[in-house]
């Protein structure tokens, strides 16, 4: 009897396992991407091929550019549909439809900014060619959506919704949203404003830029509290889309033939953005009868942003330009008017709606003046504060896509310059190298000419002195062609020492740019290997500048323990290399961490200090500036009766660093290696809980570098040593090797966690290795074929064709 019972139980379990296994296999086959097959689609004129090389770079080939752009939308949706949908929802203020009440404030912020409303207007103002590309790209995305039907990526299954059709305006949203996330000078404005209000003048004067007098401002105690909420909302939005603040920098440089081993120009670029899975960039090669271009694009919008064609190559870094301001407005919402220098004007008002999952819709009003949206609706609970508006170059017409279309087809410097004339936001440092050996640089974008010294402090709109006058003329924007030095480097450092117009005071410290120049000048003749070695260099020049000061203070401490003395020997013999295997970087970086806190926190208070350290390009410059002054008033701790000195603050910070490391890494100093503390985890937007974390996330991995090395690996001060930003890709063009370039991504080219191209480049990226990408078509690549049809038919998408997605 027992034997029969066991046999019956075993049979039931076997049947269950078979059924469950079959179900899993079916679901796995639906979710797993396939990279060969064919489908008939409307919207293309001729057979078009989408291929994937051995490492997942997308190659598209067709007879017409229209068909190739269509296929680029199709391929982007295939690899990055969830990422595209998420960023679209952020920009449109539609996150709460899927995430519920917790994202309400984020939606309100973006609906107040009005990016979605502006792109509707912008679409009518861009060039016909740009509109055509947007239409074709959107048609390709929608063709993919119709092809897969209900077999959506796993993220849609988990969140239980289907994406709407993609529109050409959605493509423009992606561009404006990225411009917003790359624009952090509005945070710097709020920081300066609050520092001016909070600090004694002698301390504020030490950190205020020396070139301009700060203006008189209103008392802003209540306004500061409300704007802090704006900062918090922005942080939450960035966390959702994976664009957390840390080190918003980049490197690019070009080298003239006279400095290279082969006698051809070289170009390198590695934009520093937030790490995430999938990666920010999608790598793509587009080839038609009149186009052959390859490089990196943003998922959701057409065009190669960084890349090369058969004649030229280009790279970009953030120009760090101050292109937005806050204004204090005189507003009467009851009468619906506001006052500016010319008198009274009618307020524009728009009712915005937020749809919220499992809740009733919320409505609110957004007022606008000539400067831009009034932000007070974001903090309705705060009374008796001035009305504050936000002016941004992103609210003015520009045509970035036209720039990228023309760059894709450019043949020389003249074509390159012409292409940049329509580029508006965000201001970027474009470097250039061509097949004939020319190298060049131009700042692309719109820089406002102000009637006042700078844009760091909000201004009263009813004064004639507080206006944007016009844009810096294109001809007068910083640019250079074939400098005598044979070298051009940009790393978000100051662009022009003497320039007739105010550009910014948001520059990165000069350490990365100086280190790149130093490394290039050490090599008589540079080549591909030189470029790759520079991109992975992890020596911090900041250490050379402040290490002597720190060591002098520590060696003068008579109460130093023997263990501390041993650490000082390590620091003394250390060359500043932030290697994962070294102990000295850990001791130095943690000492610096506590030193920054001990200098600034007592005066600023917790909230202001948090904002201060949220802008590494600012706080590091100020930190070094203050530390080099032996008798700076910043060294005194205002919470104690005695007057502290620089030496005392350094000793205290060193001791706190040792205590921290003992607690975090243990008492064995051999475990204090930089890689044990300084690590990266690649996090998916849905990878914040244990179950989905196992599915989507990758890492953690130990990383060399820090926020000041060429190989950037920066962390947020509020979350020390957890790496969040760095090279979002690496890209090198050697014109001595025609028809190819070298690149690597910190992950892979696919957003599907079951794809072989989801994370296949991580180890190469960590080691500083790169893959070779060809602009020539290879027959052995896996290919998917798009075939034209007169009418879209469901019957053409059944059976064998459907399984390829």
N, C-alpha and C positions, 0 to 999 in steps of 0.2 A: 504493500500500500504506500509506504513511504517512498519507495523507488518510483512509483507511478506519479506521486505528487511532485517529487523533485523534477521528474522528466517534464511534467506539465508546466511547472514554474519556469524551467529552463527554456521550454519551447516558447512560452509567452515572452520571456526576456529577449530571446533571439529575434522573435518577430518584431518586438519593440525596437531593438537595436537596428534591425534592417530598415524598418520604416523611418526611424529617426535619422539614420545614416543617409538614407536616400533623400530625405528632406533637406539635410544639411548640404549634400552634394548638389542638389538642384539650386538651393539658395546661393551656394558658393559660386556655381557656374553663372548665375545671374549677376552676381556682384563683381566677379572677376572680369577685368577688361580684356578684350581680345583685339589684336592689332593686325588682323588681315580679314579680307572679305570684300563685299561690295554692296551698294544700295543705290536705288534710283531715287532721285530727288528733283523737285522743281527748284528753280532759282539759279541753276548753272547752265551755261551754254554748251559745255563740252566736257568730256571725261577729264576728271581731275584726280590727282593721286595725293593721298596723305601717307607718309611713310615715317617709321621710327627707326633710328639707327640703333646700334647695339647698346647704347647708354641712354636711350629714350629721347634724344633731341628730335623734335618734330620737323619733318621736311615736307613741303607742299609744292607740287608741280602741276601747272595747268597752262593752257594756251593763253588765257586772258587774265589780266590782273583782277578783274571782277570775280572770276571763278576762284582765284587763289585767296582773295580776301574772304569770300564766302566760306571756303574750306578752313581758313584760319579760325573763323568763328565756330565752325563745326568741331574742329579739333580742340579748341580751348574749352568748349563746353564738355567735351568728352573727358578731358583730363581735370578740369577745375570747376565744374558746375556749382558745387557747394560754396567754394570760395567766392565765386562771382555773385552768387545769390546773397551771401552774407554781407559783402561790401555794398551791394545795391540797397539792401534793407537798411544798413546804417545810414547811407546818404539820403535815402527817402524818408527816414524816420518811421520805419515799419518793423523794427525789431520786436515790438511788443505783441505783434500779431502771432509770433511763434514762441517768444520767451515769456510772455505775460507781463505782469505789473512791474517786475524788477528792472525792466529796461525802459520804463516810462520816461524818466528824466533824460535819458540819452536821446530818445525819439523827439522829445520836446526841444532839446538843444539843436538838433539838426533841422527840425522844422522851423525853428526860429532863425537859424542861419540862412535857410532858404535856398540851399544848393539845388534842390529839386526844382524849385520855381525858376531859378535863374537859367538852368540848363535848357528849359523849354524855350526860353527866349534866345539863348545862345545858338541853339540848333538852327534857327532861321538866319543867323548872322554869319555863320562860318561859310567857307567856300563850297561851291557845288561839288567839287571833287571830294572834299572831306565828308560831305553828306552822303555821297555815293559809297564811300568806304564804310561809313557807319551803317548804312542800309544793308549792304552786302554782308557785313560781319554779323549784324543782328539776324538777318535771314538765315545765316549758317547756324547760329545758335538755336534758332527756333526749329530748323530742320532736324537738328539732333534731338531736341525735346520731343518732337513728333515721332521720331524714329524709335526712341526707347519707351515711349508710352508710360506705363506705370512702373517700369523697372528702373527706378531711380537709384542714385548713390545712397549708401547706407545712412548718411547723415539725414537725408530727407525721411527715411524710414523711421529713424529714431525720433525725429522731431514731428513726424506725422503731418506733413504738408507737401504740396506739390508747387513747384515754381511757376510763376506766370510767364507769359511770353516775354522775350527780351526785346527792348526797343532801341533805336539809335540813340535816344536821349540817355538810356541807361549807360551807354558807352561813355558819354560825356560826364556822367555822374562819377565814373571811376576816376577820371582825370582830376576833377575838381576835389574829390574826396582825398586823393593822394596829395594834392596841393595843400589841402587843409592840414593833413597830418604832418607834412614837411614844414609847415609854417608854425614855428614855435616862438616867433618874436612877440606875439600877443601875450604869451606867458611872461616873457622878459619885461614887457610893459607893465604888467601887473606887479611883477617883482620889484621893479624900480619904484613904482608908485607906493607900494607898501613900505619899502625900505626908507623912502623919503619921509613918510609919515611916522615911522616907528623909531628911527635911529637919531641919536644926537648928531648935530651937523658935522662935528669933527670926524666921526666915524663914517658917516655917509660920504663925506668928501674924499675919503681914501679910496672908495670903490666906485665913485661916479666917474664916467669917462672924462678925460681931461680936456677934450676938444670943445665941450659945450657947456654953457651955464644951464642949470636946471630951472624950470619956471616955478612961479608960485602956483600952489594947488589948493583945492578946497580941503576941508577936513573930511577924511574918508573912512573914519573908523567903522561905520555901519556898512559902507559900501565894500570894504575889504572882506567882511564876513560873507557877504553875498557872493562876491566874485570867487571866493575860495570854493564855494559850491560849484561854480562853473568849472573850475579846475578839476574838481573831483569827478564831475560828469564826464569830462573829456578823458580822464584816466580810465574810467570804466569802459568807455567806447573803444579806446585803444586796446584794452585787454581783450575785448571780444574779437576784434579783427586781427589781433596779433601785431599791433604797431605801437608797442609800449615805448615810452620815452626812455632813452638812456644816452647813447652817444649818436646824435643824428649827424654823422659826418660821412665822408667818403674820401677815397684817394683816386686821382688820375694824373697821368703824366705822359708826355710824349718826348721822344729823343730823336734828334736829327741824324741823318746818315753818317755824318762825320764822326759821331760818337759811337757808332755801332760796328760790330765785327764784319757784317756782310755788306755794309754800305747802303742799307735800306732803313727807312724810318720804323720806329717802334711805338706802340701805344699800349697803355695798361690802364685798367679801371677796376675798382672794387667798391661799390656803394655800400655804406654801412647803414643797415636798417635793422629792424627788429627781427629776431629769429623766430621761425614758426614752421609748422607743417600744415599744408604744403607751403613751399617757398613763395616769397612775394613775386618772383619772376617766373615766367614761362619762356622756355628757350625754343626758338623757331626759325626755320629757314623758308623763305618764300621765293618761288621762282616761276616766272611767266615769260612770255615772249619779249616783254619790255621791263622786266624786273628780276633782280637776283640779289637778295639782301638777307642777312641772317644776324641773329643776336637775341636780345632779350626784350620781351613785351610784358605789359601788365595784363593778367587775365581779365577779360571783360571789355577790352577796348583794342581796336586794331592798331597796327604800326609798331615798328621796331624802335624802341627808345634808345638803346645802346647797341651798337653793332658795326657792321661793315658791309659794303657792297664790293663790286669789282674794281672800284676806283678810289674810294675813301673809307676811312674808319673814324668813328667818333666815340667819345665817352663823356660822362657827366658827373659832376658832384654838386651838392647843394651850395648855392651861391651865398646863403646866409643873409640875404638882403632883408632889410626892414620894410615890408610891404603891407603893413596893416597898422591901424591906429584906433584907439578908443577916443570918443568925444563925449563931453558932458553937454547935454542938450537942455534947452528950456522948452518944455512940452506941456500943453494943456490937452489931455486926452478927452475931457468933456466937450470942449469946443472943437477938438480934432485938428489942432494947429500946433506948429512949433515955430520957434524964432531962430533965424540965422542972421548973418551980416546984412542981408538985403531986406529983412522984415519978416512978416508972418507968412507961413506956407501951410498948405493942407497936408496933414499926416496921411500917409498911406496905411491902411489897416487890412489885414488878412486873417480870416478865421481858419485855424488849423485843427485838424482832427487826428487823434491817435486811436487806432483800433488796438484793443487789448484782449489777448486770449483769456477767456473765462471771466471777463469784466465788461462793464459798459464802456462805450467810447468816451473819450475825454476831449473837450473842446477848449481852445484858448485863443486869444487874439495876439497877433504880432503887429507892432507898429513899426513903420519905417520912415526915416527922414532921407534927405538927399545923401547923407553919409552912409546909410545902411540900416540894418535892423536894430531896434532898441531891445536890449537884452533883459530888461527888468521882469519880463514874464517868466524868466527862469528862476526867479527868487521872489515869488509873490508875497511870501510871509514877512519880508523885510520892509518896513515902512519908513517914510521920511528920508529916502535917499535920492540923489540926483538921477535923472534919466541918463542912461549911458548907451551910446550907439557904437557900432563896430564898422569901420571902413576897411576894406580889403581889396587888393588888386584883383582877387578872384571874382569880384562882382563886375568886372569890366570885360568887354568882348576880347577874345583872343582865339587863336586857332592853332593849338599845339599839334593836332593831327596833321594839318597841312605841312607843318615843319617836318614831321617824321616821314610823310609821303615824299617830300622833296629831298630829304636826306637819303632816303632809300634809292633815289635816282640820281643823286649828285655825282658829278665827275671831277670837280675841282673846288678850290677855295671860294671862288666867286659863287658857285652854286650853294656851297655850305653857308656862306653869309646870307644869301638870299633866303634860304630856308628858315633861318632864325628870325627873320623880320616879323613873322606872325606868332612867334612863341611868346606867351605872356606869363604864365605861372606854372610851377614856382620857379623863381629865378635860379638858373643853373649855370655852372661853369662848364662850358663845352670845350673839350680839347679835340684836336683834329690832326690826322696824319694821312698822307695819300701815297699812292704807288710811285709818284715822281719824287718823293723825298721831302715834300713840304710838311712842316708842322705849324700849328697855330692854336690860338685860344680866343674865345669870345664869350663874354657874359651874355647869356640869353635870358630875356624876360623883361618885365616892366618895372621900372624903378620910379616911384613918385617923387616929384620935386615939391617940397613943402615950403610954405611961407614962414616956417619956423625952423629952429636949429636941428631938431631931431624928433623922432617919433616915440621916445621912451616914456613920456609922461602924457596922460590924457589932457586934452585942451578943450576950452570953452568954445562952442561953435559960433557964438554971437560976436566973436571978435574977428576983425579983418585979418589979424595976424595969424590965425589958426586955420589954415586951409591947405588942401592939396591944389597946386597950381596947374601942373601938367606932368608929362612923363619925360624922363631923360631921353633925348633924341637917340635913335638907334646908332647914328654915326658917331656919337660921343660916348657910347658904352665902352667899357674897357675891352681891348682886343689887341692882339699882336700876331704877326706872321713871321716865321723864320727868324727868331731872335739870334743875336750873335753867340749867345751861350750854347745854342744847340739843345736847349732843354727848357721845358715848361712843366711846372708842377703845381697842382692845386690840391689842397687837403682841407678845404673850408677855412683856410687862414685868410688874413686880410688881403684883399685883391689888389688895391692900389693905394700907395702911401699918400700921394697928393692927387686928389681928384676934386673937381670943382663942385660936385654935388655930394650930399650926404647919402651914403649907401647903407651903413649899418654900424652897430657896435655889438654884433652878436657872433663875432668870429671865433673859431676854435683856437686854442693855444697853438703856437707855431711848431710844436714838437714833431708831429708827423711829417709835415712838409720839409722841415730841416733835415730829418733823418733820411728821407727819400733822396734829397739832393746829396747828402753826405755819401750815401751808398753808391749812387750813380757815379760820383766823382772819384770814388775809390777804384773804379774799374776802368781801365784805359779804353776798352771797347765793349759796349754792352750787347747782349743778345737775349734770346728767349729765356735762357736759364737765369740770367741776371734779373729779368723782370719777375720771374716766379720767386726767386730768392728774396727780392725786396718785398713782395706782397706778403710773405710769411715771416718777415723780420719782427722780432719781439723785444727789441731793446728800446727802453723808454728814455728819451733825452730829459724828461722831467727829473729823473733821478740824479742826473749829472748836475742839475741846477740846485736842487735842495738837499741832496745827500750830505754834502760837506757841512751845511748848517746843522743838520740833525745830529751828525756824528760829533761835531764840536761840542754841542750841548750835552750829549750823553757821556762823552769821555771826560767831561768836566764834573760829572756827578761822583762825589767821593763815596757814596753809599751803594754803588753798583755791586750786585752779586756776581759770583764767578760765572754762573750760567748766562747772565746778561752780558758779561764781558766776552764770552765765547760768541754770542750772537753779534756783538759789535765787530768782532774780527771777521765774521762772515760778511757783514754789510760792507766793511772796509775793502774787502777783496772782490766784491761783486761789481760787475760791469753794467748793471742795469737790465740784464736780460730777464724777461718775465717768463722763464721756462717752467714747465709743469714739474720738472724734476728737481728744481732748486728750492732751498729753504729761504734764502735771503729775500726773494720777492714777497713771500708771505709775511715776513717780519716787517719789511718796509711798507707794504701796502696797508697792513692793519694799523701800523703806527700812524701813517698818513690819515687813515680813516678817522681815528680818534683825535688826531691833531686838528682836523677840520672841525670836528664837533666841539672840541674844547676852545677853539678860537671864536666861533661864531654863534653857537647855540644860546649862550647865556644872554646875549644882547637881542637876538632875534626872536626868541621864543620858539616853541615847537612847530607851530603851523607855518610861520614865515621861514624857518630853517628848512622845513620840508620842501617848500617851494624853491628856495635858494638852491638846494642840492638836487632838485629835479632838473636843473639846467647845467649839466656838467661843463659845457663850453664857457659858462660864466663863472661858476664857483671855483673851478680849477685856476682860472686866470687870476681871480681875486685872491685866492688862497696863496699862490706863489708871490703875488704882489705884496701882500701883507707880511708873509713870512720873512721876506728879504729886508724888511724894515725892523731893525733891532728894537726900537722903542715905540712900536705901533700901539695906540690905545686899545686895539682889539685884543691884545694879550691879557689884559686885566679881566678877571672874572668878576662881573658886577654883582654876583650873588654872595661874595665873600668880603670880609672887611679889609683884608690885605690887598696889596697891589701885586698881581702876578707878572712875571717876566716871560720873555720868549723862551729862555732856557728852561724855566720851571714848567712851562706848558709842554715843551717837548719831552722832558723827562716823565711827566705824568702820563702823557699819551703812550710812550713806549711801555711803561709799566702796565697800563690798561690793555695794550695789545698782547703782552705776554699772558696776562690773566685770561683774556678772551681765547687765545690759542690753546692754552691748557684746558679750558673748558670745552672748546669746539673739537680739537684734534687730539687731545690727550697730552700727557706729560712727556712723552718721548719726542724729542725735537726732530728725530729722523722722520716722524710722521707729519711734520709741518711743511711738507712740500706743496708748492703752489697748486699743483693739479688736484690735491686732496681737498682744497678749499674752493678753488676757482673752477666751476663746472657749468656745463651747458646741458639743458634738457630742451629738446625741440618739442613744443607743445602745440597741439591742435586746439582749435576753438572749442571743441567739445571734449577735450582731453583733460578736464579739470577734476573728474571724479575717478575712483579707482578702476571701475569696469572699463570705461571708455579710454582711460589713460593707457591701459594695457594694449588696447586696440590701435590707438592712433599715435601716441607719443614715442619719441626715440631719445635714448640717453637715460641718465646723464653721462657726459663725457668730460674728462679733464681738458682744459684749454690753456694754452700759453697766451701771453699778451695781457693788456689791460686797456683802459680808455685812452691812453696816450701813445701806444705803440702803433706802428704802421699796420701790423696785424691786429686790428682792434678787437677786443673782447671785453666789452664794458658791462657794468652792472649798475643797477639803481642804488643810490646811497641808502634809500629806505629798506632795501633788501640786499644787504651786502654780500658780494662775491658770487651771487647766482647770475651767470652771464645771460644777458637778454638781447644784446645787439652786437653786430659786427659785420664782416663781409657777407652780404646777401647773395653775392656771386663774385667770381673772379674772372677777368676777361683780358686777354692779351692778343694783340695783332702784331705779327712780324711780317712786314712787307717783303722780306726776303723769301717768304714761303707763300706764294700766291695761291688764292683759292681756299685758304683755311684760316682758322683762328683757334685759340686754346681757351678753355673755360672750365669752370666747375661750379656746382651748386651745393649749398649746405643741406642736402637732402636728395631730392630727385625732381624730375620734371612732371610727375603725375601726382594728382591729389587722391588717387584711389589706393587705400592701404593694402589692397591685394595685388597691386601692380608691381612688376619687377623693377619699375622705375620710380617707386615711391620714396625710397631712401638709399638708392644704390650708389650715390656719390658722396655719402657722408664721410667715409674713411679717407677717400682721396682729398676731400676738402680739408679735413683735419690735418693731414700730412703735407698740405701745400702742393699736392699733385694736381695735374690738369688733364683733360681729355682733348683730343684733336677733333675739331668739327669742320666738315667739308662743305663748301658751297657747290660742289659737283654732285650730280645725281648718281646714286649707286644702285644697281639692279638687285643686289642681294638684300636690301632693306625690306623689313616687313611692311607691306603696303595695304592700305584700305582704299578702295576705288569708289569715287562718287560719280554716278552716271546721270546725265540729264534725262528728264521725262517731261512730257507736256502737261501732265496732270498728276498731282500727288494722289496716290491710291493706297488704301490700307492693305489691299491684297499684295502689293509689291513689298510690304514690310513683314510678311508672315513667314513662318517656316525658317529656312536656313539663314535668311538675311538677318533676322532679329538676333540670333545668338551671338553675332559678332560684337555686340555692345555689352 
